[in-house]
Amino acid sequence: MNRLHLGIDYGTSASKLVLRHFEAAGGERAYLLEPNDRFRIPSAVSFDGEKPFDSTRDLQDALKSIKMRFAGDVTGSLRQHFYGELKNLPDRFSSGDLVTLTVWRLLSIGHLHAVKIVGSLEFKMGMSLGIPMSFLEDKVLRESYLYVARVAYHMYTNYGPIGSDTVGLTTARELLDEAYFAVGKKPPVPEANVRNWLRSETEASMFWSFRSPATPSSTSFCIDVGAGTTDSCFFLIKDEHIDGQWVKDSIVFFGAHSHPLLWTLCPNVKRRKAVSKFATGLSTQRKKPTVGFLVITLA
């Protein structure tokens, strides 16, 4: 049986998906998925009365920043996390419901691409959900997003992929209630296994840089500028002398932090210039040439 793993970067404004195929011809391969010929998948959620839920269209009247609204709801600090327009949610649906449905939809996209890549339905696909480092360090947010990941994965493995861009509200409510009940009966995830479900966005973004031959063993500084948070951290790519040659062996994070979104500090037309200036200012403050510098803008 083919084994695959879907890495979900669930973003505030857009999400990204990377699918790893462990049994690919010639060895393990990774694919950046591009549904509808674009790798940024809108995270907005739209409704039309009692008509279906849709997490793929970027409509003007859609509910946006649901990821951050959910963070504000579970912590009781909405202003600290959510900066968008506070629109009414559909009756009987919470922000957590919408986040869970969105992650199920992202799993569905990954599944449909896996079918094309493998060429059959003979595969098993696991998942991990990328969240800001500050969410991972906060007990309430970590447990909340862990629950989202488990429920969404239960929906995928038991109900299959959504299969289209929409799902009826009545059906969605019934499936959510069933999944919440089923996951509630399962034993809790041991603390040592939480990282099998959740990864910090910064760690996930550095994985392929670590694997790349073009990235040397060194200490680096990384900034991940998102629409809801800005993560930054120092990390060390270590090498070991094995069989007569130096081989990159591990990656160690010295620390990471998430800031309130940098994106709102400047008008839209100046965003990229501001980030570039911000990055340049930081890079000129480096004292040692052995420290690399990387800026990742995903929003």
C-alpha positions in Angstrom: 0.0 0.0 0.0 1.3 3.5 -0.9 1.9 5.8 2.0 1.4 9.5 1.7 1.4 12.4 4.0 -0.4 15.7 3.6 1.2 18.8 5.2 -1.5 21.5 5.6 -0.4 25.1 6.0 -3.8 26.4 7.1 -3.3 30.1 6.6 -5.4 33.1 7.7 -6.1 34.3 4.1 -4.8 31.4 2.0 -3.7 27.8 2.7 -1.0 25.7 1.0 -0.7 21.9 0.7 2.4 19.7 0.3 1.9 16.0 -0.4 4.7 13.6 0.3 4.7 10.2 -1.5 7.0 7.8 0.3 6.8 5.0 -2.2 7.2 7.1 -5.4 9.2 5.7 -8.2 12.9 6.6 -7.7 12.4 7.4 -4.0 10.4 9.8 -1.9 8.9 12.8 -3.6 7.0 15.9 -2.5 4.4 17.8 -4.5 3.2 21.4 -3.9 -0.5 21.0 -4.8 -2.0 23.5 -7.2 -5.8 23.1 -7.5 -7.2 25.4 -10.2 -3.6 26.1 -11.2 -2.8 28.1 -8.1 -1.0 26.9 -4.9 -2.7 29.5 -2.7 -6.1 28.1 -1.7 -8.4 30.7 -0.3 -9.3 30.2 3.4 -12.4 32.3 3.2 -15.8 30.6 3.9 -18.9 31.6 2.0 -22.6 30.8 2.5 -25.8 31.7 0.6 -28.7 31.4 3.0 -29.3 27.7 3.6 -27.2 26.7 0.5 -23.9 24.9 0.8 -20.8 25.8 2.7 -17.9 26.7 0.3 -14.3 27.2 1.4 -12.7 27.7 -2.1 -14.2 30.9 -3.5 -12.7 34.2 -2.5 -15.9 36.2 -2.4 -16.2 39.8 -1.3 -18.9 38.9 1.3 -17.2 35.7 2.5 -16.2 35.1 6.1 -12.5 35.7 6.3 -9.8 35.2 8.9 -11.8 32.3 10.5 -8.6 30.8 11.7 -7.8 33.8 13.8 -11.4 34.3 14.9 -11.4 30.8 16.2 -8.2 31.5 18.2 -9.9 34.6 19.7 -13.1 32.7 20.5 -11.3 29.8 22.4 -9.0 32.1 24.3 -11.6 34.8 25.0 -9.2 37.4 23.5 -10.8 38.2 20.2 -9.1 41.6 19.8 -5.7 40.0 20.3 -6.2 37.6 17.4 -8.9 38.7 15.1 -8.5 41.9 13.0 -11.2 41.4 10.3 -14.8 42.4 10.0 -16.9 40.5 12.6 -19.7 39.1 10.5 -22.5 36.8 11.7 -21.9 33.1 11.5 -24.7 30.8 10.1 -27.1 29.5 12.7 -25.9 26.5 14.8 -22.3 26.9 13.5 -19.3 28.2 15.5 -16.0 29.4 14.2 -14.5 26.1 15.3 -17.1 24.2 13.1 -16.0 26.3 10.1 -12.3 25.7 10.8 -12.9 22.0 11.0 -14.9 21.9 7.8 -12.2 23.9 6.1 -9.5 21.5 7.2 -11.7 18.6 6.0 -12.0 20.4 2.6 -8.2 20.7 2.4 -7.8 17.0 3.2 -10.2 16.3 0.4 -8.1 18.3 -2.1 -5.1 16.4 -1.0 -6.9 13.1 -1.4 -8.1 13.9 -5.0 -4.5 14.8 -5.9 -3.2 11.6 -4.3 -5.5 9.6 -6.5 -4.0 11.2 -9.6 -0.4 10.8 -8.3 -0.7 7.2 -7.2 -3.1 6.2 -10.1 -5.4 4.2 -7.8 -7.2 4.3 -4.5 -4.7 1.9 -2.9 -3.0 4.3 -0.5 -3.2 5.6 3.0 -2.8 9.4 3.6 -1.8 10.8 6.9 -1.8 14.5 7.8 -0.2 17.2 9.9 -1.6 20.7 10.5 0.7 23.7 10.5 -0.1 26.4 13.1 1.8 29.5 14.4 4.4 28.8 17.1 2.6 30.9 19.6 -0.5 28.7 19.1 1.7 25.6 19.7 3.1 27.0 22.9 -0.4 28.1 24.2 -2.1 25.1 25.9 -5.6 26.2 25.0 -4.8 26.9 21.4 -2.7 23.8 21.0 -5.5 21.6 22.4 -8.1 23.4 20.3 -6.3 23.0 17.0 -5.3 19.4 17.9 -9.0 18.7 18.3 -9.8 20.3 15.0 -7.1 18.2 13.3 -8.5 15.0 14.8 -12.1 15.7 14.0 -11.3 16.8 10.4 -9.2 13.7 9.9 -11.9 11.5 11.3 -14.4 13.0 8.8 -12.0 12.4 6.0 -11.2 8.8 6.9 -14.9 7.9 7.7 -16.9 10.0 5.3 -14.3 10.3 2.5 -13.4 13.5 0.7 -16.0 16.2 0.2 -15.5 15.7 -3.5 -16.8 19.1 -4.6 -16.4 22.7 -3.5 -19.5 22.6 -1.3 -21.4 20.6 1.3 -24.9 21.3 2.4 -25.3 23.0 5.8 -27.7 20.4 7.1 -25.3 17.6 6.1 -22.3 19.4 7.5 -24.0 19.9 10.8 -24.9 16.2 11.1 -21.5 15.0 10.1 -19.8 17.4 12.5 -21.9 16.2 15.4 -21.2 12.6 14.6 -17.5 13.2 14.3 -17.3 15.2 17.6 -19.0 12.4 19.4 -16.7 9.7 17.8 -13.5 11.6 18.6 -14.8 12.4 22.1 -14.8 8.7 22.8 -11.2 8.1 21.7 -8.4 8.3 24.2 -6.5 11.6 24.3 -3.3 12.0 22.3 -0.2 11.6 24.4 1.9 14.7 24.8 4.8 13.0 23.0 2.6 12.4 19.9 1.1 15.9 19.6 3.8 16.8 17.1 2.6 14.0 14.8 -0.6 16.1 14.4 0.6 19.7 14.8 3.7 21.4 13.5 4.8 25.0 13.8 4.6 26.8 10.5 8.2 27.9 10.8 9.4 24.3 11.4 7.3 23.0 8.5 8.6 25.7 6.1 12.2 24.8 6.9 11.9 21.1 6.2 12.6 21.2 2.5 15.4 23.8 3.0 17.0 21.3 5.4 16.6 18.5 2.7 18.0 20.7 -0.1 21.7 20.2 -1.0 22.0 23.9 -1.6 21.4 24.7 2.1 24.6 24.3 4.1 24.9 23.4 7.8 24.8 26.7 9.6 22.8 28.9 12.0 20.0 30.8 10.3 17.3 33.3 11.2 13.9 32.8 9.7 10.9 35.1 9.4 7.5 33.8 8.2 5.3 36.7 7.4 1.6 35.7 7.4 -1.7 37.4 7.2 -2.5 36.7 10.8 0.8 36.2 12.6 4.5 36.8 11.9 6.8 34.0 13.2 10.5 34.4 13.7 13.2 32.0 15.1 16.8 31.0 15.1 17.6 27.5 14.0 20.7 25.4 13.5 21.2 22.8 10.8 23.7 20.3 12.3 26.0 17.9 10.5 27.7 14.7 11.5 30.8 13.0 10.1 29.5 9.7 8.8 31.5 7.2 6.7 34.1 9.8 5.8 31.8 12.6 4.8 29.9 15.4 6.5 26.1 14.8 6.3 23.3 17.1 7.5 21.9 15.2 10.5 19.3 17.4 12.3 17.7 20.8 12.7 17.5 22.5 16.1 15.3 25.4 16.9 16.8 27.8 19.5 13.4 29.6 19.9 10.5 31.0 18.0 7.9 33.7 18.6 4.8 34.9 16.9 4.0 38.6 16.7 0.7 40.3 15.9 0.4 40.5 12.2 2.9 42.7 10.5 0.7 43.0 7.4 -1.6 45.5 9.0 1.1 48.0 9.8 1.1 49.4 6.3 -1.3 49.9 3.4 -1.8 47.1 0.9 0.2 48.8 -1.9 3.2 49.1 0.4 3.1 45.7 2.1 5.9 44.0 0.1 8.1 47.0 0.2 7.7 47.3 3.9 8.5 43.6 4.5 11.5 43.9 2.2 12.7 47.0 4.1 12.0 45.2 7.4 14.1 42.2 6.3 16.9 44.3 5.0 17.1 46.2 8.3 17.4 42.9 10.2 19.9 41.4 7.9 22.2 44.4 8.1 22.3 43.9 11.9 23.9 40.5 11.7 27.2 40.3 13.4 28.5 36.9 12.2 28.6 35.9 8.5 27.8 32.3 9.5 24.2 33.3 10.3 21.9 32.8 7.3 18.8 34.9 6.7 15.5 33.8 5.2 12.2 35.6 4.8 9.2 33.6 3.8 6.1 35.6 2.8 3.1 33.3 2.4 0.1 35.6 2.9 
